[in-house]
């Protein structure tokens, strides 16, 4: 398995709407495995293919406490949403950023599994929130889109400043090594 690079906000590729997957084949299963590897390595609970610059309708998640119950959803569709509530969310594409977002606490989703077979599943609580969050990625939406323009601008500036600081620190380390 391979750990993939995760796109970070405000990368415009995160705004790309994912296209359906025609058939679940070995390449799709390999991508799902690589996405799970990436998600676990990044200490996340969900990851959409869009976040790794693959614009296909595929997401993975695992909200189990032991991180040993991965879920793979190909071409997911929400068929039921109930019990709206406000919850705090974070995102691997927005490291260190958290905000309150309204999501359904109970959902039912229809998808293809890793084996290509269609199925439906119910999810509630953190699992429901995670699936909705990742499905938003497949539509080119981020959780910050639910926030005010002012909050989005503040988040963008903070992330850009942190990236510059990381780049400068790495640059200084590289110079010190070369001289």
N, C-alpha and C positions, 0 to 999 in steps of 0.2 A: 504494500500500500504506500501511497504517497501523501505527504502533507502539502496541501495546496495554498497558494497565496490568497489572502482574503482582501477584497477591495475595501477601501476605507472612504467614508463620507468626506468630501462631497464629490467623489469620483462619479462622473456622468454615466458610466456604465451601470451603476446601481439603479439607474432610472429606466433601463431597458426592460420591456415587457417580455417575459419568457414565452416560448412557443411550446405547444404540446409535443410530447414524445410519442412517436408512431408505434414503436415496439420496444419492449423491455428485453434488451439483449445483453451480451457479455460486457459491452462498452458502457451501458447504463449501469449495470451492477458494479462494475469497476469504479465508475464515477461515484456511485453511492458509497462504496467502501472508502474511497479516498476522502469524500466529504465527511464521513463519520470519523475517520482518522484525524482530519483537520479540526473538526468540532471538539473532539476529546482533547487533542493537544492544546487547543486554545481555551480549554476549560469552559466551553459553551454548552448549551442545552439544545440548540437548534442551528441549522444552517441551510440556506437555500442555494441552489445552483447559481443563481444570479450573483451571489456574493463571491463566488470563485470564478467569475467571468465566463460562466457557461449559461447561456440564456435559454434553458430548457426547463420545463415544468417538473422539477424534482426538488424535494426537500427531505431532510433527515432531522430527527430529534431524539432525545433521550432525557426524560425528566426524572428518571428513577434515581433514588438516593445513591445507589451503588454504581450508576452509569453502566448498567449491563442489560438494558432493555431497549435497544435501538429500534426506531420506527423509520421505515422508508416509505414515502408517499410519492408516487408518480402520477402526474396530472390530477392533483387533488382538487376537489370541488366541495365547498361548504354546502350542506343540504339542510342544516338547522343551526340556528344561533338562539340562545336563550340566556336570560339572567345577566344583563349588562352590569358591569362593575368597573371601578377604577383600580388599576394595578400599576405598580412600578415596573418598567421594562428597561433593559439594556440591550446592547447589540454588539456582535463581534466587529461590525463595520463602523461602529462608533465607540471605540474603546474608552472605558471609564465614564461614559455618559449614561445617565439614568433619568427617566422622567415618567410621570403618571400619564397613563393612556386608558381610555375606556375600551374594553373588550367584552365579548360574551364569555361568561364563566362556564357555559355548557355548550358543546357543539356536537354535530355529527358531520363526518367528512366521508366522501366517496373518493376512492383512488384505485390505482393499480399498485400491487405490492412488488417487492423485489423479484418475485417469481413471475410477474406479469399478469397475475390473476386479479380480477376486480374484487373489491371488498368495501365494506363500510365499517366505520368504527366511531364510537362515541368517545369524547374526551371532556374532562372537566378540570377546573382549577388551572394549575400551572401548565398542564398538557394542552388544554384548550387555548390558553393564551399564547403559548409557544407556536402552535400550529397556525393560528391566525397571523401572528407576527411574520412567520416564514412565508405564508401565502401572500402577504402584502409585498414581500420582496419579489415574488414572481410576477407581480403586477407593476413593479417599478416604484413601489411606495416604501417609505421608511417610517419608523415610529415617530421621528421628529416632524413628519408632515402633519401630525395631529396637534402640534404645538403652534404657538403664535410665531409670526415672522420674526419678532424681536428675539425670542428664545432660540430660534433656528440660527440667526445671525451670531448670537453669542456662542453657541455651540460650535459653529463653523470656525469662528476666530480662535476659540480655545484649542480645537484640534489642530488647526494650522500652526499655531504657536508651539504646541507640543511636538509636532513633526519637525519644525525648524530646529527646536532645541535638540531633538534626537539626532538630526542630521549634523548639526554643529558639533555635538559631542563625538559622534562617529568620525567626523572629519578631523577633529583635533587628535583623536586617538590614532588615526591613520597617519597623520603628519608626524606624530611622536615616534611611531614605529619606523617610518622611512628615514628620519634624520639620524 
